[in-house]
């Protein structure tokens, strides 16, 4: 069972759109997930434009991959390194803490994560 940053059961991030490295709605990760899609983030227009400018277009639908494209308000499992990059640039999206994988604590402090809580 995967756990969140509080050591509790990892909650679902989103099933509409379906997210997660394993496309099961959860920000689970294992050795085969090199990007560590572990941060459950609430998309903002500012972050989506930042990510696109950095070469990771999350806005444009990619039907060949079953990717609908994201919009403001969507929940999505982000790579922890992308979230940190956006954080350092002042563009980090809000986080759903209960759906963020505990492995993120190896990269970002609990205090910083709480500051970006969606609530």
C-alpha positions as CSV (number, residue, x, y, z in Angstrom):
1,X,0.0,0.0,0.0
2,X,1.3,3.4,-1.0
3,X,1.3,6.1,1.7
4,X,1.0,9.9,1.6
5,X,3.2,12.5,3.2
6,X,1.4,12.0,6.5
7,X,2.1,8.2,6.5
8,X,-1.6,7.4,5.8
9,X,-3.2,5.6,2.8
10,X,-2.4,7.5,-0.4
11,X,-5.7,9.0,-1.7
12,X,-6.7,9.2,-5.3
13,X,-5.4,12.3,-7.1
14,X,-7.7,12.2,-10.1
15,X,-9.7,9.8,-12.3
16,X,-11.0,12.6,-14.6
17,X,-8.6,13.1,-16.2
18,X,-7.0,9.7,-15.3
19,X,-3.6,10.4,-13.8
20,X,-0.6,8.7,-12.3
21,X,2.3,6.9,-13.9
22,X,0.3,3.7,-13.8
23,X,-2.9,5.6,-14.9
24,X,-4.8,4.4,-11.9
25,X,-5.6,7.8,-10.5
26,X,-2.9,7.7,-7.8
27,X,0.5,9.2,-7.5
28,X,2.3,5.9,-7.0
29,X,5.8,5.3,-8.1
30,X,8.3,2.5,-8.4
31,X,11.7,2.0,-10.0
32,X,10.2,1.9,-13.5
33,X,8.8,5.5,-12.9
34,X,12.0,7.4,-13.6
35,X,10.2,10.8,-13.5
36,X,8.7,10.0,-10.0
37,X,5.1,11.2,-10.7
38,X,4.4,11.7,-7.0
39,X,3.1,15.2,-6.4
40,X,-0.7,15.5,-6.7
41,X,-1.0,19.1,-8.0
42,X,-3.9,21.3,-8.9
43,X,-3.2,22.8,-12.3
44,X,-3.0,26.6,-12.6
45,X,-2.9,28.5,-15.8
46,X,0.5,30.0,-14.6
47,X,2.0,26.5,-14.0
48,X,0.7,25.1,-17.3
49,X,2.2,27.9,-19.3
50,X,5.5,27.6,-17.3
51,X,5.6,23.9,-18.0
52,X,4.9,24.3,-21.7
53,X,7.7,27.0,-22.0
54,X,10.0,24.4,-20.4
55,X,9.2,21.8,-23.0
56,X,6.6,19.8,-21.2
57,X,3.3,20.7,-22.9
58,X,0.5,19.5,-20.6
59,X,-2.1,21.7,-22.3
60,X,-2.3,20.2,-25.8
61,X,-4.3,16.9,-26.2
62,X,-2.3,14.0,-27.5
63,X,-4.9,11.5,-28.6
64,X,-2.2,9.0,-29.7
65,X,-1.3,8.6,-26.0
66,X,-4.8,8.9,-24.6
67,X,-3.9,12.3,-23.1
68,X,-6.8,14.8,-23.0
69,X,-4.7,17.9,-22.3
70,X,-5.0,19.7,-18.9
71,X,-6.7,22.9,-17.9
72,X,-6.8,25.0,-14.8
73,X,-8.3,23.2,-11.9
74,X,-7.4,19.7,-13.1
75,X,-5.6,17.4,-10.7
76,X,-2.5,15.7,-12.0
77,X,0.4,13.6,-10.7
78,X,3.5,15.7,-11.4
79,X,7.1,14.7,-11.4
80,X,8.6,15.8,-8.2
81,X,11.5,17.5,-10.1
82,X,9.1,19.5,-12.3
83,X,7.3,20.7,-9.2
84,X,10.6,21.7,-7.6
85,X,11.6,23.5,-10.8
86,X,8.3,25.4,-10.8
87,X,8.7,26.1,-7.1
88,X,12.1,27.7,-7.6
89,X,10.7,29.8,-10.4
90,X,7.8,31.0,-8.3
91,X,5.3,29.1,-10.5
92,X,4.5,26.0,-8.4
93,X,0.9,24.8,-8.3
94,X,-1.0,24.0,-5.2
95,X,-0.8,20.4,-3.8
96,X,-3.3,17.9,-2.5
97,X,-1.3,16.7,0.4
98,X,-3.3,13.5,1.2
99,X,-2.8,12.4,-2.4
100,X,0.9,13.3,-2.6
101,X,3.3,10.3,-2.2
102,X,5.5,10.2,0.9
103,X,8.6,9.8,-1.3
104,X,8.4,13.5,-2.0
105,X,9.6,14.1,1.5
106,X,13.1,13.0,0.3
107,X,13.1,16.1,-1.9
108,X,10.9,18.8,-0.3
109,X,10.3,19.5,3.4
110,X,7.0,18.9,5.0
111,X,6.8,22.6,5.9
112,X,7.2,23.7,2.2
113,X,4.6,21.2,1.1
114,X,2.1,22.4,3.7
115,X,2.6,26.0,2.4
116,X,1.4,24.8,-1.0
117,X,-1.6,22.9,0.4
118,X,-4.7,23.3,-1.8
119,X,-6.8,23.9,1.2
